[in-house]
Amino acid sequence: MNIDIKKIKSFNDESEIINKIIVGDCLEVMKKIKDNTFDIIFADPPYNMQLQNELYRPNNTKVDGVDDEWDKFNGFEHYDEFSKAWLREAKRVLKKNGTIWVIGSYHNIFRVGNIMQDMGYWILNDVHWIKSNPMPNFKGVRLTNASETLVWAVKDKKVKNYTFNYEEMKKHNYGKQMRNDWYFAICNGAERLKDEKGVKVHSTQKPLPLLERIVLASTKKGDLVFDPFGGTCTTGVAAYKHGRNFTMVEKDENYVDWALKRFKNFQNQLTGI
C-alpha cells in the first residue's frame, strides 16, 4: 500500500483528510468535519495525572513523570469540561454503527467513562491492558500500577451492527474466545522514539501491538480510523500496516514531524529499502 502521508493545516473536503495528519487543536478540527465520517475512533486523551512531587528511584535518579503542558488542568471541573467537549464532537463525527475506544489510567478513566454514559454512549467492554513491564512503585507506599483501561463503546444502545472480528480475535488467543485482559509490554526499546540526546519524544507513547489489536478487532480493510490526540501517530501506523485508512489530529508539530519520520521508516521497511 503506497500512500503519500502528509501533514496539513487546513482542508475543504473530507477527501483531503484521508491518510493525513492534521496539525491543530482536536476540538477546532472536529468542528469542521461532517457528521458520521469515521468508522472507528481511538482516543488517548490527556490523563490529568501530574505528579504532586518529584519522584526518584532507589538509586537517586529522577523518574520522568508526565509534566507536559497538554496534561495540565485546573482541577476536575476543568478536565470534565474538556472531556465533554471532545466526546460530544467525537460522537457526532463517528458513523452510526461505528465504535470508539478511549484509553486511560485510574487518574481519569472513571470520570471519562461516567461522562460517556451520561452522553448516551453504550459501553461494549472495558479492556484491561496488563503491562508485562510496568514502572514499579518506587516509594513502596502503593501497589504497582500495572494496567490501564480501555473503554469500547458505540454511540447508543440501539447500535447492533458494529464491527467486531470475532474469528480474527480467536486467532490471536490460541483459537479461544478473546478475553478483555490484554498483555502487552509498555513501549520501549527500538520502538520508543527518542531524540539525538536519548530523550523520549513523547512521554506517553503507546505500544504498536496494542493499537494493532484494536484495529484488527473492530475495523475492516478500507475503514477510516480517527485519532483526535494523534501524538506520534501509533494509531495511524497500525491502521496503515493493516490496510485501513486514517486521519490523525495533533497540535504539537514536533510530534507530527516525528510521526512523518516514523511513517517513512515503516514504508521503507515494507519496500525493503
N, C-alpha and C positions, 0 to 999 in steps of 0.2 A: 504494500500500500504506500504509494508515493504521494505524500501530502505536503503542500507548501504551508508550513506553520509560521505565522507571523504574529506580531503584537499590533494592535490597533487602538486608537483612542476615540474613534467615532465611527458610526455606521448609520446607514439609511434604511437597510432592509435586513431581515433575519438571515437571508442567504449569505450575508457578508460576515456573519459571526461564527459560521461553522468551521471548526478546526482552527480557531483563533484564540489568542489571549487578549482580552480587553483590559487596557490599563485604565483603572478608575475605581471609584467607590461603588461597592456592590449595590447599594440602595439606589443610587442615581442611575446606574446602568440598567438594573432590572426594570425600572420605571419606563424605560424606552423599548422594552421587549414586549411583544404582544402576548395575549393570554394563550395558554395551552400550547407552549412551544416545545418543552423538553420532555423526553421520555423518562428521565431519572435525574434527580438532584442528589449530589453528595455534598454535605456541608461540614466543614471543620472550623466552626466559628471560634472566636476568642473564648478562652475558658474563664477569664476573670480570676486568675489563680496567683496573683502576686504574692511572693514571699514576704512575710512580716519582718523578717530579719535576714541578714546574710547567713548562708549555710555553709559549713565546712565539713570535709571528710575527716576521718580519724587521723590521717597523715597531715592535716592542716592545710590541704589545698582547697580552694574555694569551689563550690558547686555552681555551675552555670544555670541559674534559675531563669524563669521567663520574666524578663524585665522590659520587654518591648512596649513601645507606646501603644500599639494596637490592642494590647491586652489590659489596658488600664481604664477603669470605670469608677465613677464617683458613687460607689455603693450599689446595692442590689437593685434599687429602683431604676437607676440609670441603665444597668445591664438588662433588666427586664424590658425596658422601653426599646432598647436596641434589638433585643431578641424578637419582640413582637413585630417590629418594623420589617426586619428581613424575612421572617417566617410568613408574614402576610403577602409580601411580594413573591416569595418562593411558591406559595400555594397558587397564586394567580398564574404564574408562567409555567407551572407543571401541567402536563397533559391530564385529561380527566381520569385516565387509567394509569397514570404514572405513579412512581413511588419516590419517596425521599428518605435518605439516610442522614442522620445527624450524629456526630461523634462528640463525646465529652467525657470529663472526669467527674469525680464526686463534687468538685467545685461548682459545676454548672448544670450537669445533665438533668438533675431532678427539677430544676427551675425551667429548663428548656422543655422537658417532657410535659410538665404541667401546662405550660403555655400552649404547646401543640394540641393537647387535648381540649383546652378551653377554646381554641380556634377551630375545632371540628376535625382536625386530623384524626385518623383511626390507626392506632398502633398495631402493626402485624407481629412484630417481635422486638424484644430487646436482645441484643447480641453482645456477648462479653468477650472483648479482646483480652486474652490472657497473655501477658508478656513473659516470655521464657527467660528474659534477662533484664528484669526491672531494676531501676535505681533503688538501692537499699535505703532504709530509714536510718540516716547516719547518727541521729541523736538517740535512737533507741527508745523513743517515747510513744511510738505508734506502730501499728502493723505496717509492713512493707506494702506500699500501694502498687500492686502488680497487675492492675487491669484498668481498662477504660470501657465505657458502654456506648453502643451504637443503638439508636432508636430507628427502626424501619417502619415507615408508615405510608398510608395512602391519604388522599385528600378528604375522604369521608367514608363512613362505614358502608355506604351503598356500593362502593367500588369492589367489583369481584373479578374483573378480567385483567388484573395487573400481571406483569411478567414475573414468573418465578420458575427458574430452570431446575426443577426437582431432580431429574435424572443426572444432569450435569453436576449438581452438588453431591450426589451419591458417588460419582467418580472421584471426588476429592475427599471422600471419607470412607475409603476401602469398601465401597459398594453398599454402605449403610446410609440410612437417612441422616442428612446433615443436621448437626446439633447447633445450639446457639452459643456454645463456648468454642471460640476460635483461638488457636495457639500460634502466635507469630512473635518473632523477636522484634524488639524496637529497632528503629532504623540506625544502622551503624556500619562500620567497615567501609568498603568501597562505595556502597550505595549512599552514604551520608555525604552531602555536598559540603565542602569546606573551601575556604579561600586560600590564597597563597601563604597565609600565616597559620593555616591549620585551624582557623576559627569556623565554627558551624555557620553556614549561610542562613539557615532558618532554625529557630530554636525548637520547633515542634514538627519537623518533617516526619511524615508517616511512612511506614514501610510499604513498598510497592506490592508485595504479595497480599496485603490486607485489602488494598484497593482492587487488585485483580479478582479477589474472591467476590467482592461486591458487584463488580461489573459482570462477572460470569454468572452470578446468582440471579440477577434481576434486570438484565438487558438482553436484547437480540442484536445480531450484527446489523450495522447501519443505524442503530438508535443514536439519539443525540443526548449526550451526557453533559450536565451542567454543574459547575462548581463555583459558587459565589465568593469563596475565600481561597483562591487558587494557590497561593503560596508559590512553591517551586514546581507546581503542576504535576504532582504524583498521579492525581485523578486522570489528567489528560494523557499521561504516558500509559496508564493501564488501559484506557479506552482505545488509544491508538494501537497498542500492542494486540488487541483482540478484535480489531475490525469495527470499532464503534467510532462515531464522530463525537466531538466535544466542543464546549465553549467554556473557557475559564475567565474569571474576573479577578484581578489583583491590582491593588493600588500602589504597591511598592515596586518601582521599576527595577530595583536591584534584584528582587526575587524573579521578576519576569525575565530579565536578561540571563539569569542562571537557568531558568526553565528552558529558554531557547537553546542554550548550550547543551542542556540535557537531552532535548529532542534531537538535536543534530548528532550528538554522540550515539544515541539509540538508533537513529536512522542509518548511521554509518555501520553499526554493528549488524543490522539487518541485511545490508547490502554487501557486507564483507570488506568494506573499505578500511 
